[in-house]
Amino acid sequence: MSHYLSPKTFRIFKLIYTSFHFWTVFIAYKESGILTALVTFFIPLLGEIYWFFAMMGENWIYVIISAIANLYAFITWLEYEKDKEYFH
């Protein structure tokens, strides 16, 4: 059973997730410099995973928001893929 995500809700989620990614890039810059920030910016999946674990014990607000945002993004992607297979 899939859930329906309205286009407006999806646009809002993309905006929030993009803002979250920029926060991750900012953390990468503050913690490790410009090169790490650029790598995090251009390789988001690896950057999000790395900084999730790197911030444990240091920035719990980031870790909690990261867990929620990435879990929701993963579930939404799974639902999208399932619906795509169903309709094609």
N, C-alpha and C positions, 0 to 999 in steps of 0.2 A: 504494500500500500504506500503510494508516494504522497508527499505533501505538495500542495501548490504554493509556489512562491510568486506573488504578483510582481509584474515588471517594476513597479514603483519601489516595492520592498527590496527587490534585487538591486536596483540602482543605489538605494540608500546603503545597503550592505557593501557594495563595491566602493562607495565613497568612504565608509568607515574603515574598510579593510585597507584601502589605499593610504589613508591617514595613519593607520597602525603600521603599515610598512615604512612610511617615512619616519615614524617614531623609532622603528628598529634601525634604520639607516643612521639616525641621529645618535642612538646608543652606540652603534658600531664606530662612528666617528669619535665620540667622546672617549670610548674605551680603548680604541686601537688605532685611530688615525684615518686619514683620507683613503688610503689604499683599501683597507678593510671595509670602509663605508661604500666605496665604489663596487667592490665585489658583492657586498650585501645588496646593493641597489640593483645590480644587473643579474644576480642569481638569487632571486627571492626565496625559493624553497629551501635551499641550503642555508641561506642567511637566517631565515626564521627558525629553522631547526637548531642551528648553532647557538644563536642568541637566546633561545628558550632555555637551553641547558646552561649557558654561560651566566645568565642572570639569576639562576636559582641561588638563594641565600643572599643575594645582593639587592634585587629589585623584584619583590614578590608581586607587586601590582602588575608589572609587565608580564610576569610569568602566568598569572591568572588570566589576564586579558588575552594573552597569546594562546593559552590552552583553549579558551572559549571560542575565540575567533577562528583558529585553525581547525578545531573540531567541527564547528558549524560549516566552514568552507568545505571540508572534506565530505561531510554528510550531504551538503547541497550538490557537490560534484557527483557523488555516487547516485543520487536521485536523478540528476540530469542525464547521466550515462544510461541509467536503467530506462528512463522515459524515452531517450533517443533510440534505444534498441527496440522498445515496444512499438514506437510509431513508425519505424522504418523497416 
